[in-house]
Amino acid sequence: MVMFEELRASDEVVAAWHDVARRVGEALDRAGIPHHPEDSYPRPAGAVIGVDPMNDEMGGVIVDWSPGAALVGAVMESTRTGDRDVSAEQLYIAVTTAMRDAMLDILRASGFEVAAIDDSQRPPAVHVLRGP
């Protein structure tokens, strides 16, 4: 059985990813994009910057977008009750995708190597592959 620690990137690699995450925050500051770490609760609207410590293809710095509380609440309520609010779900997807695409452009222009994440397990996100 493989233990979690065996799947985790080395401390040096994770520290380097945290440094890249800090620089991503600086780049977003320059662009006027509000941001916060992934462990901020309640989660305010804006870019969410996190570090996935796993030593796999998704390990590293991940940036996604958290819409405003009213939209998040509508989608969560729709999911909780099973009474789908299609317009809220569509808006959520449109907002998170548009902001992901904007952050891709902003981070590329700031010298980062980035890739889009389109995965059914998470909202649209940016995978930061390398910093400037």
Backbone hydrogen bonds, N-H to C=O, Kabsch-Sander energy under -0.5 kcal/mol:
donor,donor_aa,acceptor,acceptor_aa,energy
6,E,3,M,-1.0
7,L,3,M,-0.9
7,L,4,F,-1.3
8,R,4,F,-0.9
9,A,53,P,-3.5
14,V,10,S,-2.6
15,A,11,D,-2.4
16,A,12,E,-2.0
17,W,13,V,-2.3
18,H,14,V,-2.1
19,D,15,A,-1.7
20,V,16,A,-2.2
21,A,17,W,-2.6
22,R,18,H,-2.0
23,R,19,D,-2.0
24,V,20,V,-2.4
25,G,21,A,-2.2
26,E,22,R,-1.8
27,A,23,R,-2.3
28,L,24,V,-2.6
29,D,25,G,-2.3
30,R,26,E,-2.2
31,A,27,A,-1.4
32,G,28,L,-0.6
32,G,29,D,-1.4
33,I,28,L,-2.8
36,H,47,A,-1.9
38,E,49,I,-1.8
40,S,37,P,-1.7
46,G,66,S,-2.3
47,A,34,P,-2.9
48,V,64,D,-3.3
49,I,36,H,-2.4
49,I,47,A,-0.6
50,G,48,V,-0.5
50,G,62,I,-2.7
52,D,60,G,-3.3
55,N,7,L,-3.7
56,D,54,M,-1.4
59,G,56,D,-1.5
60,G,52,D,-2.7
61,V,128,V,-0.8
62,I,50,G,-2.6
63,V,126,V,-2.6
64,D,48,V,-2.0
65,W,124,P,-0.6
66,S,46,G,-2.8
72,V,68,G,-2.3
73,G,69,A,-2.8
74,A,70,A,-2.0
75,V,71,L,-2.2
76,M,72,V,-2.7
77,E,73,G,-2.6
78,S,74,A,-2.1
79,T,75,V,-2.2
80,R,76,M,-2.8
81,T,77,E,-2.6
82,G,78,S,-1.4
84,R,82,G,-1.1
86,V,84,R,-0.8
89,E,85,D,-2.5
90,Q,86,V,-2.8
91,L,87,S,-2.2
92,Y,88,A,-2.6
93,I,89,E,-2.2
94,A,90,Q,-2.5
95,V,91,L,-3.0
96,T,92,Y,-2.6
97,T,93,I,-2.1
98,A,94,A,-2.5
99,M,95,V,-2.6
100,R,96,T,-1.8
101,D,97,T,-2.5
102,A,98,A,-2.2
103,M,99,M,-2.6
104,L,100,R,-2.3
105,D,101,D,-2.0
106,I,102,A,-2.6
107,L,103,M,-2.8
108,R,104,L,-2.4
109,A,105,D,-2.4
110,S,106,I,-1.1
111,G,108,R,-1.8
112,F,107,L,-2.7
113,E,130,R,-2.7
114,V,112,F,-0.6
115,A,127,H,-1.9
117,I,125,A,-3.0
118,D,116,A,-0.6
122,R,119,D,-1.7
125,A,117,I,-1.8
126,V,63,V,-3.3
127,H,115,A,-3.1
128,V,61,V,-2.7
128,V,126,V,-0.7
129,L,113,E,-2.5
129,L,127,H,-0.8
130,R,113,E,-1.6
